[in-house]
Amino acid sequence: MFKIVITTLAALTQTAAAVAGMGDVISSFRMPIPGNTGLAWDGQYLWSCHYSLTYLYRITTTGSLVSSFRMSPAPYGYFFGTTYDGRYLWVCESPIGRDRTYFSRFTTTGSRVGGFEKNYESLAGITWEPGYLWHYRFKYTTAGSFVSSFPQPFYLRELAWDGHYLWASGNGVYMTKITNKGSIVTSFPAPGGGASGVTFDGTYLWYVNGTGGWAYQVDIDVKGVDPGSMGKIKGLYR
């Protein structure tokens, strides 16, 4: 009887993963440091910043804190996003009332190795498209040169690049896929509420709810999705 139960549970989990559709939660965990406003993926770990603390935190995909470092020297303000370019971490910071946004580059051990600034204030995150940084609706080189922009479909609070499209939060509690020209492709309700940090791990979208303190790994594959199934299997993984 015991073996039958184990086999049944394994089959149920595999079936759930197989039918997961866009917006379904694959896994979730409570963040070790609440108040997060950015999320990045380095190929093995998640990285997150806090809106008012000058630290970057390295976290496992099950929520364990691996390490952290203090971003120093760095302007003190409010941190709204982080991303990983394959070698370095980038952090976006905008001190309130100073009409400046700083894009700082760090090694994964905490050494600052350059960056750039822009003369506007924006409470938005960043993401890495190979060779470029996206911030809000602007695309920059790593030296800070403007490349392109698009008319905003809504306020793009957080961004992730999945290799073809941008994923953004900011319009209430939805995650939205948009082209690099700003056209909306599709969207789904974000389980757990609005995202304050978003990243892509090569297969799944991750986002963190800074207010609620939870991180979610979400399926964004839309092939064969029955809209009525969205979000229904998440209870198996919480």
Summary of the structure (lengths in Angstrom):
residues: 238
radius of gyration: 18.1
end to end distance: 25.9
largest distance: 67.4
contacts: 775
relative contact order: 0.19
helix: 11%
strand: 41%
